[in-house]
Amino acid sequence: MSGSAGDTVPVLTLRRGEERRLRSGHMWVYSNEVDTDKTPLKGLTPGTEVVIEDNRGKPLGRAYVNPQSLICARLYSRDITQGLSNSFLKKRVEQAISFREKLFPDGCYRAVFGEADGLPGLVIDRYRDVFVLQSGTAGMERVQEQIAKVLVDQHQARIVVAKNESSIRELEGLPQYTRALHGELPESVSLTENGVAYTAPLAAGQKTGWFFDHRAARRHIMPLAKGARVLDVFAYCGAWGVLAAAHGASDVTCLDSSELALDYVHRNAEANGVAERVQSLQADAATGMKELAGAGEKFDIVVLDPPAFIKRRKDIKNGLAGYHSINELAMRLVAPGGVLVSASCSMHLQSEQLLDVVRASSRHIDRFAQVFASAGQAEDHPVHPAIPETAYLKSWFVRVLPSL
């Protein structure tokens, strides 16, 4: 099909009735929704641009494909003539970054958040003049060099790194690697968040180096921290714990299984002048919390910020059991009248399900749970209203009191 003069792209035709989700605003096409009798999905090269049509031949938009993936096409424009050109990528990236700059003038934020910014499969985090991107799909992999050039030319990037180590790439048939697209690959990145300075590992670190998504949730502990004993579980580089110390916590323990992460905890505590009030415990979460409980420790604030226990729908049962277990352990460590922060980044765990975990845990150990706040992901992680998968983060703030 010819979308415009000189621009011939393949067509992907959907089965009858399968266009409803796209018409409602969604951007994904699943492989079982394609009419493969009319269109040869398997013959297309991963990352190829296509026009999506309904069963009657009415165009729905422009997408890129990967016949190897369950999500076989991702729509990026309703204009069927719009290719993934330099001008298009420049416009979408500028549209995303200009909004973040108003919110976070220090230049540290998630610059692009995939589908929610009209660039499905692409994540970019910004650390001032260092940009770290993740291409989660073959379509974004094909244009990441163009995106790097946009960041250099339009946004003064000194370094652009492709941190392409997400497990989702396996589903796309893509290799995992980390390399600099512009400049030299740094060992670490520096940032500020909620007024506190941090450094995080990049080459050997998790994801894109930092987790900006909890920025809004972390603000809730700032007024509670003064004079408090704080336990930061799954601490990574101390985002919660060092923030609490910077806001007057008397004693902070950061618990993590990673020696590298805890080394950065101490670097960050030192950088903010709170080293004498921040200690670390290297252990897996359950073992560490049991050790603290066995020693009779109690904390005024316990933060529980685990990795995703439920990565696929079939993991829900086991994942829920994991959330119940760690929430009960954490709640036992909260001093009477203290606060539990219970968080989850599992897309398949609904916020209400996490709240029910908190409820059940409190009843099981005979505590009265008083919920006083909740939070989702920060403002630089906007939600696409037609794609519930973009609203993945949830946190509940709970005052833990003796049983009524």
C-alpha positions, 0 to 999 in steps of 0.5 A: 500500500502507498501511504504517500508518494514514494512511501510504500509500506506493507498492510496488516489487516485485522480480523473482524471486530479486532479493531475495537481496542485500537479505536478506543485508544489502545496502541497494541495489536496481538498476533491472534488479532491479525488476519494472516490469510490476508496479510503475511505477518510472518514474512515481515522483518522485525521493526518493519513499519506497516499500516494497520487496517480493519477487516473492511480495509479502513486504515487505523494508523501506522505501526511497527511490527515484530512477528516473533512477539505476542504483541506483534504491532505497536501503533505510533501514529493515527496518520498512515503516512507518518514514518519513523522519520527524524522529524517525527522522532524529534517532535515526539521527544521534544513534546515529552521533554518540554513537559518534564522540564517544567516539572523538574528544572534540575534536569533529572527525570524520566524523559520518555515513558513509552506508549504514554509519550507516543513512542511505544517500546522506548524509555529514556531517563535523563541525568542532566547531560547524560541520557540512558535509553532502553529499547524494548522492541525491535521497532525502537531498536531500529531507530535508537541511533536516530534518537541518540542524535536528537538528544545530542543535537536538540537536548545537549546530551554529552553522553547517550547510553543504550541500557538494553538489558530488559528481559522483555527484549527476549520476547522480541528476539533481541540481544541484551547489551549496554553500550554508549551511543554517544560519548563514553560509558560512565560507571555511574550517574549523578542526580538530584531528587526531592532536593537530595543528591544521589549517585547510582551505578549505571554499567553494573546497575539496575534498569537505567540506573535509578527509579524515578517512578517513586519520586512522588511517593517518597515525598510522603515520608519527608515530614514524618522522618524527623527523629524517626528510626527508619528501615529501608527494605530493598533499599538499592542505593538508599533513595528512601533511606538517605532521603529520610536521613536528610530530613532528620531521621535519627537512625536509618538501616538500609537492607539489600542483598547487593553489596554494590547497591549498599556501597552506593547507599554509603556514598549517598549518605556521605554526600548528604552529610548524614553518614553517621546516621545511615547503616546497612545490612546485606541480606535478602529481605526476608532473612534480614527482617527476621534477623532484625525481629529476632534482635527485638528491633522496632522502627518508626518507619518501615519502607517496603519497596520490592521488585515485581513479584508478579511479572506475568499473569500466571505468577499472580498466586505465588506473587501474592503469597510473596507480598503477604509474607514480606508485608507481615514481616515488615509490619512486625517491625513497625513500632506502635503508632509507626508507619509502614510504606507498602509498595508494588511495581507489579503491573498485574497487581491492582492497587486494591489487591495490595491494600488487601494484602496490608489489611490481611497482614495486619489482621493476621498479627493482630494490628490495627492498620490505619491508611492515611495516604496512597501514591502512584508513579511520579509525574514523569511517568504519565499514564495512557488512559487506554493502556492500563499497563502504563499505570503499574506503580502503587504505594500505601502509607499505613499507620500501624497501631495496637489492635483495637 
